[in-house]
Amino acid sequence: MDDLLLRGRMNLPITTGAAAPAAQRTGQDTRTKDTGASFRQMLEQMAGGQQLAFSKHAAGRIETREIPLSQAGLERLTEGVRIAQGRGIQDALILMDGSAFIVSAKNSTVVTAMNSSELKNKVITNIDGTVIL
């Protein structure tokens, strides 16, 4: 095939699917305020109803290492996960009251926990960020 002809075809835009509605092509917003408000409410409900889960490993570590975790501490830990999620962190180290929690912020799941005596001379890897509470 002719090189000039081939280069000419490489620059043509490729379109697939149906054409966009006229309102979208002109940049007009086709959503109503009610739709946006209901979506926002639904999103807030989903985020508010999200519970922090503990893996079987983490639950065992918290019990055997006698890491104190009261209801207030659990709420603070949940807030730390929300902070991590807000920053785009997927795997976080959350330091709180002398304890460390490795959390999958993406899944809202505590993966493991360590108390203050176990944190000395340790290297923690495979985390995206740290939240200090």
GROMACS elastic network, one bead per residue, 0.5 to 0.9 nm:
[ bonds ]
;  ai    aj funct       b0    kb
    1     4     6  0.86781   500
    1     5     6  0.72432   500
    1     6     6  0.68599   500
    2     5     6  0.52483   500
    2     6     6  0.62453   500
    2     7     6  0.87864   500
    3     6     6  0.50868   500
    3     7     6  0.62396   500
    3     8     6  0.86464   500
    4     7     6  0.52405   500
    4     8     6  0.62552   500
    4     9     6  0.88331   500
    5     8     6  0.51235   500
    5     9     6  0.64364   500
    5    10     6  0.88438   500
    6     9     6  0.52551   500
    6    10     6  0.63626   500
    7    10     6  0.50868   500
    7    11     6  0.67432   500
    8    11     6  0.56379   500
    8    12     6  0.70759   500
    9    12     6  0.54607   500
    9    13     6  0.88882   500
   10    13     6  0.82419   500
   15    18     6  0.89100   500
   16    19     6  0.84780   500
   19    22     6  0.86885   500
   20    23     6  0.81201   500
   20    24     6  0.62332   500
   20    25     6  0.63823   500
   21    24     6  0.54890   500
   21    25     6  0.65083   500
   21    26     6  0.89318   500
   22    25     6  0.50941   500
   22    26     6  0.62711   500
   22    27     6  0.86546   500
   22    28     6  0.86058   500
   23    26     6  0.53174   500
   23    27     6  0.62575   500
   23    28     6  0.50673   500
   23    29     6  0.69949   500
   23    30     6  0.66268   500
   24    27     6  0.50273   500
   24    28     6  0.57531   500
   24    29     6  0.70074   500
   24    30     6  0.73970   500
   25    28     6  0.76889   500
   29    32     6  0.81768   500
   31    34     6  0.82839   500
   31    35     6  0.65206   500
   31    36     6  0.71117   500
   32    35     6  0.53903   500
   32    36     6  0.66091   500
   32    37     6  0.88248   500
   33    36     6  0.51834   500
   33    37     6  0.61425   500
   33    38     6  0.86118   500
   34    37     6  0.51290   500
   34    38     6  0.60931   500
   34    39     6  0.85256   500
   35    38     6  0.52581   500
   35    39     6  0.61562   500
   35    40     6  0.85808   500
   36    39     6  0.51789   500
   36    40     6  0.61186   500
   36    41     6  0.86147   500
   37    40     6  0.50324   500
   37    41     6  0.61167   500
   37    42     6  0.85050   500
   38    41     6  0.50434   500
   38    42     6  0.60387   500
   38    43     6  0.85115   500
   39    42     6  0.50106   500
   39    43     6  0.60704   500
   39    44     6  0.85984   500
   40    43     6  0.50782   500
   40    44     6  0.61991   500
   40    45     6  0.86029   500
   41    44     6  0.51297   500
   41    45     6  0.61378   500
   41    46     6  0.85906   500
   42    45     6  0.50967   500
   42    46     6  0.61829   500
   42    47     6  0.86441   500
   43    46     6  0.51128   500
   43    47     6  0.61910   500
   43    48     6  0.84792   500
   44    47     6  0.50704   500
   44    48     6  0.58532   500
   44    49     6  0.83476   500
   45    48     6  0.50011   500
   45    49     6  0.58725   500
   45    50     6  0.84595   500
   46    49     6  0.52544   500
   46    50     6  0.62633   500
   47    50     6  0.53145   500
   47    51     6  0.88926   500
   48    51     6  0.81972   500
   50   108     6  0.78724   500
   51    78     6  0.78417   500
   51   108     6  0.71998   500
   51   109     6  0.88039   500
   52    74     6  0.84462   500
   52    77     6  0.84438   500
   52    78     6  0.61944   500
   52    81     6  0.82779   500
   52   107     6  0.85964   500
   52   108     6  0.52375   500
   52   109     6  0.58184   500
   52   110     6  0.74014   500
   53   107     6  0.83752   500
   53   108     6  0.62107   500
   53   110     6  0.62068   500
   53   111     6  0.89517   500
   54    57     6  0.79510   500
   54    58     6  0.58882   500
   54    59     6  0.59707   500
   54   103     6  0.89950   500
   54   108     6  0.85571   500
   54   109     6  0.53830   500
   54   111     6  0.66191   500
   54   112     6  0.82302   500
   55    58     6  0.51177   500
   55    59     6  0.61932   500
   55    60     6  0.85818   500
   55   109     6  0.65964   500
   55   110     6  0.60982   500
   55   111     6  0.55631   500
   55   112     6  0.75405   500
   56    59     6  0.51914   500
   56    60     6  0.62309   500
   56    61     6  0.86584   500
   56   111     6  0.82987   500
   56   112     6  0.89592   500
   57    60     6  0.52050   500
   57    61     6  0.62065   500
   57    62     6  0.87256   500
   57   111     6  0.68366   500
   57   112     6  0.63187   500
   57   113     6  0.88669   500
   58    62     6  0.61112   500
   58    63     6  0.85567   500
   58   101     6  0.86414   500
   58   102     6  0.88480   500
   58   110     6  0.63028   500
   58   111     6  0.53059   500
   58   113     6  0.58560   500
   59    62     6  0.52313   500
   59    63     6  0.62786   500
   59    64     6  0.86987   500
   59   110     6  0.85448   500
   59   111     6  0.86980   500
   59   112     6  0.77248   500
   59   113     6  0.83477   500
   60    63     6  0.51661   500
   60    64     6  0.60534   500
   60    65     6  0.83084   500
   60   112     6  0.86916   500
   61    64     6  0.52218   500
   61    65     6  0.56934   500
   61    66     6  0.79764   500
   61    67     6  0.81886   500
   61   112     6  0.66288   500
   61   113     6  0.60322   500
   61   114     6  0.73500   500
   62    65     6  0.54027   500
   62    66     6  0.57476   500
   62    67     6  0.51251   500
   62    68     6  0.78106   500
   62    69     6  0.83413   500
   62   112     6  0.79668   500
   62   113     6  0.61309   500
   62   114     6  0.75604   500
   62   115     6  0.84979   500
   63    66     6  0.51135   500
   63    67     6  0.67468   500
   63    68     6  0.88230   500
   64    67     6  0.80150   500
   65   113     6  0.84705   500
   65   114     6  0.72587   500
   65   115     6  0.67199   500
   66   115     6  0.80048   500
   67    99     6  0.72559   500
   67   113     6  0.80599   500
   67   114     6  0.76297   500
   67   115     6  0.61525   500
   68    73     6  0.82720   500
   68    99     6  0.88412   500
   69    72     6  0.78764   500
   69    73     6  0.53669   500
   69    74     6  0.61961   500
   70    74     6  0.60683   500
   70    75     6  0.85886   500
   71    75     6  0.62593   500
   71    76     6  0.86806   500
   72    75     6  0.50901   500
   72    76     6  0.62686   500
   72    77     6  0.86310   500
   73    76     6  0.50033   500
   73    77     6  0.60823   500
   73    78     6  0.85272   500
   73    96     6  0.83654   500
   73    97     6  0.87333   500
   74    77     6  0.50071   500
   74    78     6  0.61386   500
   74    79     6  0.85778   500
   75    78     6  0.50136   500
   75    79     6  0.61798   500
   75    80     6  0.86341   500
   76    80     6  0.62023   500
   76    81     6  0.87242   500
   76    96     6  0.83290   500
   76   133     6  0.75723   500
   77    81     6  0.63682   500
   77    82     6  0.87415   500
   77    94     6  0.75748   500
   77    95     6  0.89996   500
   77    96     6  0.76370   500
   77   101     6  0.85768   500
   77   133     6  0.81617   500
   78    81     6  0.50694   500
   78    82     6  0.63550   500
   78    83     6  0.87260   500
   78   108     6  0.82786   500
   79    83     6  0.62344   500
   79    84     6  0.86521   500
   80    83     6  0.50255   500
   80    84     6  0.62272   500
   80    85     6  0.86187   500
   80    94     6  0.67074   500
   80    95     6  0.89544   500
   80   131     6  0.63060   500
   80   132     6  0.78604   500
   80   133     6  0.70044   500
   81    84     6  0.50120   500
   81    85     6  0.61134   500
   81    86     6  0.85146   500
   81    92     6  0.78921   500
   81    94     6  0.79070   500
   81   103     6  0.74427   500
   81   104     6  0.84018   500
   81   105     6  0.57003   500
   81   108     6  0.68018   500
   81   109     6  0.89148   500
   81   131     6  0.82466   500
   82    85     6  0.50086   500
   82    86     6  0.60400   500
   82    87     6  0.86445   500
   82   105     6  0.77022   500
   82   108     6  0.86236   500
   83    86     6  0.50323   500
   83    87     6  0.63701   500
   83    88     6  0.87819   500
   83    89     6  0.86713   500
   83   131     6  0.75261   500
   84    87     6  0.51971   500
   84    88     6  0.63422   500
   84    89     6  0.50923   500
   84    90     6  0.74002   500
   84    91     6  0.83822   500
   84    92     6  0.67269   500
   84    94     6  0.87874   500
   84   105     6  0.64663   500
   84   129     6  0.76559   500
   84   130     6  0.78599   500
   84   131     6  0.67739   500
   85    88     6  0.50446   500
   85    89     6  0.55422   500
   85    90     6  0.69036   500
   85   105     6  0.58173   500
   85   106     6  0.69917   500
   85   108     6  0.88610   500
   86    89     6  0.75404   500
   87    90     6  0.89970   500
   87   129     6  0.89881   500
   88   105     6  0.87176   500
   88   106     6  0.87667   500
   88   128     6  0.88095   500
   89    92     6  0.63289   500
   89   104     6  0.86906   500
   89   105     6  0.66890   500
   89   106     6  0.77481   500
   89   127     6  0.83239   500
   89   128     6  0.55979   500
   89   129     6  0.60999   500
   89   130     6  0.86130   500
   90   103     6  0.82607   500
   90   104     6  0.58888   500
   90   106     6  0.50128   500
   90   107     6  0.83258   500
   90   127     6  0.77383   500
   90   128     6  0.63731   500
   90   129     6  0.82045   500
   91   102     6  0.72163   500
   91   103     6  0.57636   500
   91   105     6  0.57162   500
   91   106     6  0.72344   500
   91   126     6  0.72432   500
   91   128     6  0.54099   500
   91   129     6  0.70314   500
   91   130     6  0.88192   500
   92   101     6  0.80487   500
   92   102     6  0.57989   500
   92   103     6  0.51772   500
   92   104     6  0.63678   500
   92   105     6  0.65200   500
   92   126     6  0.87465   500
   92   127     6  0.53658   500
   92   128     6  0.58869   500
   92   129     6  0.51717   500
   92   130     6  0.54846   500
   92   131     6  0.70923   500
   93   100     6  0.66513   500
   93   101     6  0.57301   500
   93   103     6  0.63208   500
   93   104     6  0.89989   500
   93   124     6  0.83699   500
   93   127     6  0.66235   500
   93   128     6  0.81784   500
   93   129     6  0.64133   500
   93   131     6  0.62588   500
   93   132     6  0.83146   500
   94    99     6  0.82806   500
   94   100     6  0.56808   500
   94   101     6  0.50908   500
   94   102     6  0.63720   500
   94   103     6  0.72326   500
   94   129     6  0.86763   500
   94   130     6  0.57174   500
   94   132     6  0.58579   500
   94   133     6  0.73274   500
   95    98     6  0.67772   500
   95    99     6  0.58468   500
   95   101     6  0.64900   500
   95   102     6  0.89016   500
   95   130     6  0.74559   500
   95   131     6  0.62726   500
   95   133     6  0.60728   500
   96    99     6  0.53643   500
   96   100     6  0.63335   500
   96   101     6  0.79708   500
   96   131     6  0.85755   500
   96   132     6  0.63266   500
   96   133     6  0.50676   500
   97   100     6  0.83383   500
   97   116     6  0.87024   500
   97   133     6  0.75983   500
   98   114     6  0.89532   500
   98   115     6  0.65372   500
   98   116     6  0.50931   500
   98   117     6  0.88319   500
   98   119     6  0.89036   500
   99   113     6  0.72356   500
   99   114     6  0.57261   500
   99   116     6  0.53682   500
   99   117     6  0.88840   500
   99   118     6  0.89693   500
   99   119     6  0.81104   500
  100   112     6  0.84305   500
  100   113     6  0.56271   500
  100   114     6  0.51322   500
  100   115     6  0.63639   500
  100   116     6  0.75558   500
  100   119     6  0.77175   500
  101   110     6  0.66593   500
  101   111     6  0.74619   500
  101   112     6  0.59196   500
  101   114     6  0.65114   500
  101   115     6  0.88817   500
  102   109     6  0.87718   500
  102   110     6  0.59982   500
  102   111     6  0.54980   500
  102   112     6  0.53322   500
  102   113     6  0.62342   500
  102   114     6  0.85982   500
  102   127     6  0.80685   500
  103   106     6  0.85921   500
  103   107     6  0.84570   500
  103   108     6  0.69813   500
  103   109     6  0.56735   500
  103   111     6  0.53638   500
  103   112     6  0.72858   500
  103   113     6  0.88382   500
  103   127     6  0.88416   500
  104   107     6  0.54841   500
  104   108     6  0.57141   500
  104   109     6  0.52240   500
  104   110     6  0.62669   500
  104   111     6  0.66626   500
  104   127     6  0.89962   500
  105   109     6  0.66188   500
  105   110     6  0.82662   500
  106   109     6  0.79610   500
  107   110     6  0.88245   500
  110   113     6  0.76677   500
  114   117     6  0.80830   500
  114   118     6  0.60012   500
  114   119     6  0.67537   500
  115   118     6  0.55796   500
  115   119     6  0.66621   500
  116   119     6  0.52585   500
  116   120     6  0.72991   500
  117   120     6  0.61131   500
  118   121     6  0.80780   500
  118   122     6  0.74894   500
  119   122     6  0.55939   500
  119   123     6  0.84003   500
  120   123     6  0.89184   500
  124   127     6  0.75329   500
  125   128     6  0.88679   500
  127   130     6  0.77534   500
